[in-house]
Amino acid sequence: VVRLAHTEMVRTLEPCARVTAVASVAEAIGAVEQFSGSQPVQLVLLDLDLSGQTADDGWRLPLCLSEDPRSGLTLANQIDPLMGAEPGTDFRAKPLVAVVSGAISQPSHLRAVCNRGADVAVAKPLKLRALKVMIDASGAADIIG
């Protein structure tokens, strides 16, 4: 539901943007790799928790800021090396990586997420104004979310 809401928000702000909504870390990596040539991805919107798991009461299970493969931070750290075949000589820009999460509720959370691979950390619910700033900052026409 959130992924669809964010997709619609992007399309409201940038009707001509190419938006690719994915359901897993593997799909996100594949999308970034697929579009890394002449039309690279410019903005990636991630949740902190990409596990898709929920507790018995329907609430998402907490996911700490770790190297868990289902963490948005793990994906954020994998995106940068994907951008160039030769890191010392291939200087294609990496996309702006934004983590949008309900787990971000204090300034210290923002800093912790940004210190672990994200360029931007924003609390849910994502506001249209904040998304506009991210789109403008990234020059985004291609968005993975």
Secondary structure, 3 states (H helix, E strand, C coil): CHHHHHHHHHHHHCCCCEEECCCCHHHHHHHHHHCCCCCCCCEEEECCECCCCECCCCCECCCCCCCCCCEHHHHHHHHHHHCCCCCCCCCCCCCEEEEEECCCCCHHHHHHHHCCCCCEEEECCCCHHHHHHHHHHHCCCEEEC
